[in-house]
Amino acid sequence: MVLRLLMVICLAALLALAGTALADAHGAANGYSVEATVTAIHPIGLVPGGLRMNGHFAGTITDGLFAGSSFEGVDYNLMRPDGVLVANVHMLIAIPDGPPVAVRIKGFWVPTHEFPPLEAFLDPEFEFPDMEIPGHMAVWHETMLPQYAHLNHTLFGFSGTLNLARGELRWTVRSLAE
């Protein structure tokens, strides 16, 4: 029994080392950077907890893993009364060597300036303030491709900015397994 337990521990250690080497070989430690454009914003309305909106976006990975690939997604976000946007993003990265990589992102866009009251966002004449909103989030990937299998068990961190007036998104994703 002790020998079996020892073998399992050794096998787990070898797999962890192999997974780390694979992640390093594929640039997981370096992550990637993106630029995107907000393509549509659909206000859902005032719900318990804040204002629900669906923000659609599309862009290009500009650096790192999947550089040059396009992506699109939707942020099913909730704007709280304090102005913080709670992000719940689902997106797909279109890669040239196989099926898309599914990405989930959860976190916060935290305005550095006071935002208007939530009701103001429902006015059809409303214009978003021209400001950079910093964001910090957690990122998960799912893929069936063996060359990117390390993404299925690597948590990534997200740091970026959103400007709703200009419809611009920029962010960098880095592995937290370093």
GIWOFEN-V774547 format. One record per residue. PSI is psi in whole degrees, 0 to 359 (999 if undefined). OMEGA is omega in degrees with one decimal (none if undefined). D_LAST is the distance of its C-alpha to the last C-alpha in whole Angstrom. Layout:
{{PSI,OMEGA,D_LAST} {PSI,OMEGA,D_LAST}}
This chain:
{{316,179.2,34} {320,179.5,32} {319,178.9,32} {316,178.2,30} {318,177.8,28} {320,178.8,27} {319,178.6,26} {317,178.5,24} {316,178.9,22} {317,179.1,22} {317,178.6,21} {318,179.3,18} {318,178.2,17} {318,178.2,17} {321,178.3,16} {317,177.8,13} {315,179.6,13} {319,179.1,14} {320,177.9,12} {318,178.5,9} {318,178.6,11} {316,179.1,13} {317,178.1,10} {319,-178.7,9} {330,-178.1,13} {8,176.1,13} {16,-178.9,11} {326,-179.5,9} {334,-178.9,6} {338,178.6,9} {216,-178.6,11} {164,178.1,15} {149,-177.8,17} {157,168.4,21} {134,-177.1,24} {164,177.2,26} {137,173.3,30} {122,-177.0,31} {337,178.2,34} {147,172.5,36} {123,-179.9,36} {104,176.0,38} {131,176.1,39} {322,177.4,39} {179,178.8,41} {126,178.7,41} {168,175.9,39} {126,179.4,39} {344,179.9,36} {206,-178.8,36} {121,177.9,37} {134,176.1,35} {148,170.4,34} {120,178.6,33} {114,179.3,31} {145,-178.7,31} {161,176.8,29} {152,-179.7,29} {198,-175.9,27} {142,172.5,25} {120,-170.7,21} {343,-174.5,22} {148,173.4,19} {207,-179.6,16} {131,-179.2,15} {20,-179.7,19} {134,179.9,20} {347,-180.0,24} {151,176.3,24} {163,177.8,26} {161,173.1,25} {155,-178.2,27} {180,178.4,27} {134,172.3,29} {110,176.6,27} {75,-168.9,30} {162,176.6,29} {120,175.0,31} {118,-179.9,32} {163,178.2,33} {335,178.4,36} {4,177.7,34} {348,179.6,33} {132,175.6,29} {121,177.5,28} {111,-174.9,26} {140,174.1,25} {85,-169.4,25} {138,169.8,24} {126,179.9,25} {164,177.8,24} {132,173.7,24} {121,177.1,23} {114,-178.6,26} {149,-173.4,24} {338,-173.2,27} {29,176.1,26} {195,179.8,27} {162,-178.4,27} {158,173.2,25} {126,177.4,22} {139,-178.0,22} {135,172.6,20} {135,-179.3,20} {131,176.9,19} {135,179.4,20} {212,-171.1,21} {138,163.1,23} {122,-173.6,25} {104,-179.5,26} {142,178.0,29} {351,177.2,30} {160,179.7,33} {136,178.0,36} {156,176.0,36} {167,175.8,40} {153,-176.3,41} {322,-178.2,40} {330,-178.6,43} {328,-178.0,43} {342,-179.8,40} {348,178.9,43} {125,-179.6,46} {338,179.3,46} {358,-175.8,47} {138,173.6,43} {131,-179.3,41} {143,175.1,38} {143,179.9,37} {92,179.8,36} {150,174.9,32} {125,178.7,29} {115,179.4,27} {147,178.4,23} {149,174.5,21} {133,-169.9,18} {173,173.6,17} {146,-174.2,15} {133,175.3,15} {144,177.9,16} {150,173.8,17} {129,179.3,19} {154,175.6,21} {355,-175.8,23} {125,-176.9,22} {326,-178.1,21} {346,177.7,19} {16,-176.1,17} {329,179.7,17} {335,179.6,13} {332,-177.5,13} {344,-178.9,16} {27,177.9,13} {124,176.4,10} {136,-179.9,10} {153,173.7,10} {152,-174.0,11} {135,173.6,14} {129,-177.8,16} {190,179.3,20} {153,178.3,23} {132,172.7,26} {104,-176.3,30} {330,179.1,32} {321,-179.6,35} {349,-178.9,34} {35,-176.1,32} {136,174.4,29} {137,173.5,26} {132,175.8,23} {161,176.8,19} {139,179.7,15} {130,-179.1,13} {143,177.0,9} {139,175.0,6} {4,-178.5,6} {4,-178.0,4} {999,none,0}}
